[in-house]
């Protein structure tokens, strides 16, 4: 009996060691990262995170866990947590760019090698502003913005009578303001911009992040982001594309939304 007890006592530390979790730190070292964000998922424990703008990250792991690094611009990479990695507590990751390889083809007089990164670099590109086109770089207006612009812009019509030319200033802006049409169009534009911002806020993270990390039901995710949009800070976080600050912002407001302060 004492013999088995002695063996069990010796075995317990090894069992505990095998189940030990650590906060693994690391860095994605690609020079081409340039502020890109990589999805880092512990597939064994179903937890995830993203890197900082400089490539650094940290995630909870234990021995034999499988880490997955994935994004659109890089090939997927899986790393198994070994005892050596557990001891080091730090992981450097170099991702392979996900460039499609094509067979060599010829289009007119342009020779393509099949390596997109090299072929694109050899092509002549032009900026539309080189041709002197007015407002070439100006963002195109949406349909609602065009209607608002037309309703608030004074139009001038010209007429020729008896050999003379005259200009008549349109009264549309004044009429639209009096009838309330301008106010309605401004509200349509504002709602359109809010919807675009919310759609971007939803797309910023995976559904898994909202459901598993923030505990937001899947059918309430868009309501949650609308709730967050009431704080003007969301617009600037989405504009700056700082995913870590946005993540902290969502984590902060998720409990308020779940406590019933958000829309049903």
C-alpha positions in Angstrom: 0.0 0.0 0.0 2.8 2.4 0.9 4.5 1.5 -2.4 1.5 2.6 -4.5 1.1 5.7 -2.4 4.7 6.6 -3.0 4.3 6.2 -6.7 1.1 8.3 -6.7 2.9 11.1 -4.8 5.7 11.1 -7.4 3.2 11.1 -10.3 1.1 14.1 -9.1 3.7 16.8 -9.8 4.1 15.5 -13.4 0.3 15.5 -13.8 0.0 19.1 -12.6 2.9 20.1 -14.8 1.2 18.7 -17.9 -2.0 20.7 -17.1 -0.2 23.9 -16.3 -1.2 27.0 -18.3 1.1 29.9 -19.0 0.7 33.3 -20.7 2.7 32.7 -23.8 4.2 35.9 -25.2 5.5 36.3 -28.8 6.0 38.5 -31.8 5.2 38.3 -35.5 8.4 39.4 -37.2 7.4 40.0 -40.8 8.7 43.3 -42.1 5.6 43.5 -44.4 3.2 43.4 -41.4 3.0 47.2 -41.3 0.2 47.4 -38.8 -1.8 44.4 -40.1 -3.7 42.3 -37.6 -3.4 38.5 -37.5 -6.0 36.2 -36.0 -4.3 34.1 -33.3 -6.4 31.2 -32.0 -5.7 28.5 -29.5 -7.7 25.7 -31.3 -7.4 23.4 -28.3 -9.0 25.7 -25.7 -11.0 27.9 -28.2 -9.6 31.2 -27.2 -8.2 33.9 -29.4 -6.5 37.2 -29.7 -4.8 39.5 -32.2 -1.4 41.1 -32.4 -0.5 44.7 -31.6 0.5 47.1 -34.5 4.2 46.2 -33.8 3.4 42.4 -34.1 3.5 41.5 -30.4 0.9 39.2 -28.8 0.2 37.0 -25.8 -2.2 34.1 -25.4 -2.9 31.5 -22.7 -1.6 28.0 -23.6 -0.6 24.7 -22.1 1.5 21.8 -23.4 0.2 20.2 -26.6 -2.2 23.0 -27.5 -2.3 24.0 -31.2 -2.0 27.7 -32.1 -3.3 28.9 -35.5 -2.1 32.1 -37.1 -4.3 33.3 -40.1 -5.1 36.3 -42.2 -6.0 37.2 -45.8 -2.5 38.3 -46.8 -0.5 35.4 -45.2 -0.7 31.6 -45.4 -2.2 29.8 -42.4 0.3 28.6 -39.8 -0.2 26.1 -37.0 2.2 25.8 -34.0 2.0 23.0 -31.5 3.1 24.0 -27.9 6.0 21.9 -26.9 7.7 21.5 -23.5 10.6 23.6 -24.8 8.2 26.4 -25.9 6.5 26.2 -22.5 9.9 26.6 -20.8 10.9 29.5 -23.0 7.6 31.3 -22.7 8.2 33.2 -25.9 7.5 32.5 -29.6 8.7 34.3 -32.7 6.6 33.8 -35.7 7.5 34.4 -39.4 4.4 34.1 -41.7 4.6 33.3 -45.4 2.9 35.8 -47.7 -0.1 34.2 -49.4 0.7 35.1 -53.0 -1.0 33.0 -55.7 1.3 31.3 -58.2 0.2 31.4 -61.9 1.5 29.6 -65.0 3.6 31.9 -67.2 1.3 33.6 -69.7 1.5 36.5 -72.2 -1.0 39.3 -72.6 -0.2 41.5 -75.6 3.4 42.6 -75.0 3.4 42.1 -71.2 5.4 39.1 -69.9 4.0 37.6 -66.7 6.1 35.2 -64.6 3.3 33.9 -62.4 4.8 35.7 -59.3 2.2 38.4 -58.6 4.4 40.4 -56.3 7.1 40.7 -59.1 4.6 41.1 -62.0 2.7 43.9 -60.3 6.0 45.7 -59.6 6.9 45.6 -63.3 3.6 47.1 -64.5 3.3 50.8 -65.3 0.6 52.3 -63.2 -1.0 55.8 -63.5 -2.8 58.0 -61.1 -6.0 59.5 -62.4 -4.8 62.9 -61.1 -2.0 62.9 -63.6 -4.5 63.6 -66.4 -5.7 66.8 -64.8 -9.2 65.6 -64.2 -11.0 67.9 -61.6 -11.9 66.2 -58.3 -10.2 63.0 -59.5 -9.4 62.0 -55.9 -12.6 63.1 -54.4 -14.7 60.4 -52.7 -17.9 59.6 -54.7 -21.1 60.7 -53.1 -23.8 58.1 -52.3 -27.3 58.4 -53.8 -28.6 60.1 -50.6 -25.7 62.5 -50.5 -26.3 63.4 -54.2 -29.9 64.2 -53.4 -29.0 66.3 -50.5 -26.4 68.2 -52.5 -28.9 68.9 -55.3 -31.5 70.1 -52.7 -29.1 72.5 -51.1 -27.2 73.8 -54.1 -28.4 76.9 -55.9 -28.9 76.3 -59.6 -28.4 78.9 -62.3 -30.2 78.7 -65.6 -29.3 80.8 -68.6 -31.8 82.0 -71.3 -31.3 83.8 -74.6 -33.9 86.4 -75.6 -33.7 89.0 -78.2 -30.0 88.3 -78.7 -29.2 88.9 -75.0 -28.3 86.3 -72.3 -29.6 86.4 -68.8 -29.1 84.3 -65.7 -31.9 83.1 -63.3 -31.1 81.9 -59.8 -33.1 78.8 -58.8 -35.1 78.9 -55.6 -35.0 75.2 -54.9 -32.8 75.4 -51.8 -35.1 77.9 -50.1 -38.2 75.9 -51.1 -36.6 72.7 -49.8 -35.7 74.3 -46.5 -39.2 75.7 -46.0 -41.0 72.4 -46.9 -38.6 70.4 -44.6 -37.2 68.3 -47.5 -33.7 69.3 -46.7 -34.0 68.3 -43.1 -35.4 64.9 -44.1 -32.6 64.3 -46.6 -30.0 65.2 -43.9 -31.5 62.6 -41.7 -31.4 60.0 -44.4 -27.7 60.8 -45.0 -26.9 60.6 -41.3 -28.7 57.2 -41.0 -26.8 55.9 -44.0 -23.5 56.9 -42.4 -24.5 55.3 -39.1 -25.4 52.1 -40.9 -22.1 52.0 -42.7 -20.2 52.6 -39.4 -22.1 49.8 -37.7 -21.5 47.4 -40.5 -17.8 48.2 -40.3 -17.9 47.7 -36.5 -19.5 44.3 -36.8 -17.0 43.2 -39.5 -14.0 44.3 -37.3 -14.0 41.0 -35.4 -15.3 37.5 -36.0 -18.7 36.3 -34.7 -16.8 34.0 -32.4 -15.2 37.0 -30.6 -18.6 38.6 -30.0 -20.3 35.4 -28.8 -17.5 33.6 -26.9 -15.5 36.5 -25.5 -18.1 39.2 -25.0 -21.0 36.8 -24.4 -23.2 38.7 -26.9 -25.9 36.5 -28.6 -25.2 36.2 -32.3 -28.6 37.8 -33.2 -27.8 40.7 -30.9 -24.4 41.6 -32.3 -25.6 44.4 -34.6 -27.7 45.8 -31.8 -24.6 45.8 -29.5 -22.6 47.8 -32.1 -25.5 50.3 -32.6 -25.4 50.7 -28.8 -21.6 51.3 -28.9 -22.1 53.8 -31.8 -23.9 56.1 -29.4 -20.5 56.9 -28.1 -18.7 59.1 -30.8 -15.4 57.4 -29.9 -16.4 54.4 -32.0 -16.2 56.4 -35.2 -12.6 57.4 -34.5 -11.5 53.9 -33.4 -12.9 52.5 -36.7 -11.2 55.2 -38.7 -7.8 54.7 -37.1 -8.2 50.9 -37.5 -6.6 50.4 -34.1 -8.0 46.9 -33.3 -6.5 46.7 -29.7 -8.2 50.0 -28.7 -11.4 48.9 -30.4 -11.3 45.5 -28.6 -10.9 47.2 -25.2 -13.8 49.6 -26.1 -16.1 46.6 -26.9 -15.0 44.8 -23.7 -15.9 47.9 -21.7 -19.4 48.4 -23.1 -20.4 44.7 -23.4 -21.4 44.4 -19.7 -23.6 47.5 -19.9 -25.4 46.1 -23.0 -25.9 42.8 -21.4 -27.3 44.4 -18.2 -30.2 45.7 -20.2 -29.1 49.2 -21.0 -28.8 48.3 -24.7 -31.7 48.0 -27.2 -33.8 44.9 -27.2 
